Amino acid sequence: MIIPVRCFSCGKPVAQLWETFSKRVKAGEAPKKVMDELGLKRFCCRALFMGNIDLMHTVARFKKA
C-alpha cells in the first residue's frame, strides 16, 4: 500500500511524514515516540501509519501484462 496524501478519516496531510517515520523506526526508535514528535495525535492517523505495509518492492517485480 502507498501511504495516502491525507488521512482517510480526518483529512490531515500525512504523506510528507512517512519517510521520516519509516527511517526513524528502522533506526530503532519506538513508533509511539516518533509519532508523538511528528505531531500525529489522532488515532486515525496513527492507525494509518501502523497499518501501512510497504509493498512497492514486491509489486515492482511483476511484469505489466
C-alpha positions as CSV (number, residue, x, y, z in Angstrom):
1,M,0.0,0.0,0.0
2,I,1.2,3.5,-0.8
3,I,0.7,6.0,2.1
4,P,-2.2,8.3,1.2
5,V,-1.6,12.1,0.9
6,R,-4.3,12.7,3.5
7,C,-5.8,10.7,6.4
8,F,-8.9,9.0,5.3
9,S,-10.9,9.9,8.4
10,C,-9.8,13.4,9.5
11,G,-8.2,14.8,6.3
12,K,-4.9,15.8,7.9
13,P,-2.0,15.8,5.4
14,V,0.3,12.9,6.4
15,A,2.3,11.8,3.3
16,Q,5.2,14.1,4.0
17,L,5.8,12.4,7.4
18,W,6.1,8.9,6.1
19,E,9.7,9.0,5.1
20,T,10.8,10.4,8.4
21,F,8.7,8.0,10.3
22,S,9.9,4.9,8.5
23,K,13.6,5.9,8.7
24,R,13.5,6.6,12.4
25,V,11.6,3.4,13.2
26,K,14.1,1.3,11.1
27,A,16.9,3.0,13.1
28,G,15.4,1.6,16.3
29,E,13.2,4.3,17.8
30,A,9.9,3.5,19.3
31,P,7.0,4.2,16.9
32,K,5.0,5.9,19.7
33,K,7.7,8.4,20.4
34,V,8.3,9.1,16.7
35,M,4.5,9.7,16.0
36,D,4.3,12.0,19.1
37,E,7.2,14.1,17.8
38,L,5.8,14.3,14.3
39,G,2.5,15.6,15.6
40,L,0.3,12.5,14.9
41,K,-2.0,12.7,17.8
42,R,-5.3,11.3,16.4
43,F,-5.9,7.5,16.4
44,C,-7.0,7.5,12.7
45,C,-3.6,9.0,11.6
46,R,-1.7,6.7,13.9
47,A,-3.5,3.6,12.6
48,L,-2.8,4.7,9.1
49,F,1.0,4.6,9.8
50,M,1.0,1.5,12.0
51,G,-1.1,-0.5,9.5
52,N,0.8,0.5,6.4
53,I,2.9,-2.2,4.7
54,D,5.3,-1.1,2.1
55,L,4.6,-3.4,-0.9
56,M,6.1,-1.3,-3.7
57,H,9.3,-3.5,-4.0
58,T,7.1,-6.6,-4.1
59,V,4.7,-5.3,-6.7
60,A,7.5,-3.8,-8.8
61,R,8.9,-7.3,-9.5
62,F,5.9,-8.3,-11.6
63,K,5.7,-7.5,-15.2
64,K,2.8,-5.5,-16.6
65,A,0.6,-7.6,-18.8
